[in-house]
């Protein structure tokens, strides 16, 4: 890996070592039926994402959606269910050194 710093090379090596686990998790998440109106499927994917985010610094929280309505072809307004929103707030980390260009 020519042109990478020691830190960058370590990062690439760590990502390469985790490829199988990342692929396994991606395939698991992708196998969940989570179409836009499938609230149970969206909740299932959200729970998995929330679990993964919980391992990182910061806050993970579920937020109830605002009530919304939809107007049908018959002109009648009806409530439209939405799933909860997943909110992830991460701390700003300023301890990383400034990015260095290896391309000069």
N, C-alpha and C positions, 0 to 999 in steps of 0.2 A: 504494500500500500504506500506508494511513493507520494510524497506531498502532504501526508497527514501528520499532525502533531501526535505526541504520545497519548494525550487525552483523547483525541479524535479516534485514533487507532483502537484504543481500549473500548470506546463507545461502539465502534463498528463490530469489534470482536464479541462484545456482550450481546448485541442485537443478533449477530449470526448464531450465537449459541442458543438463543431463545426462539429461533425460527419455528421449530416443531411445536413448541407450546403455543406460540402466537397463532400458527395455522390451525391448531386444534381448537383454540378458543374462537377464532373467526368462523370456522365451520360450524361450531356449536351454536353460536349466536345467529348465524345466517340460516340455520335450519328451523328457527322459530318463526312461525307464521305471524308476521307483525305488520300486515298491511295497514294503511291509514285508518281504517274504521274498525280494525280488530283490536279492541281495547285490552282484552286479556293478553294477546300476544305482545302488544306494545308494553304492557306492564311487566311481562316476563323478561323482555329484553332490557327494559329499564332497571329491573332488579339486578340483573347481571352486570350492567354498566355501573350501577351504583356500588356494587360490591367491589368491582375493580378500582373505581375511583377512591373508595374508602381507604385503600392502602397508601394513598398519597396524602401529603399535607393539605390541609384545608377542610372545607365544609361541603358535605353532600346533603341535600334536603329535597323532599318532595313538596311541591307546591300545587295546591288545588287550582284548577283552571277557572277563569271567569265564565259565568253562564253565557251561552251563545244560542242563537236560534237559526233555523234554516227555513226557507220558504219553499214548499213543495210545488209541483206542477199544477196543483189545484189552487194555488194562491194562499194556502193556509200556512201560517207561521207555527213551527213546532220547535220544542227544545232539541238541541243537538248535543249529545254527550261527547265529552272529550276526556281523555285520560289525564292523570296528573302530570305535571312537568317536573323533570329532574333538573335541579339547580346545583351546579358545582362551582364553588368559589375557591380559587387557589391563591395562596399568598404570592406576592411579587417578591422574587428572589433577586437580589442585586449583588450577590456574592460571587457570581460567575465572572470570570475574566472576559474582557471584551473579545469579540470574535476576531480571529486573525485570518487573513487571506493566505492560502498556501499557493496561490497562483501568481502572486507578484504582480 
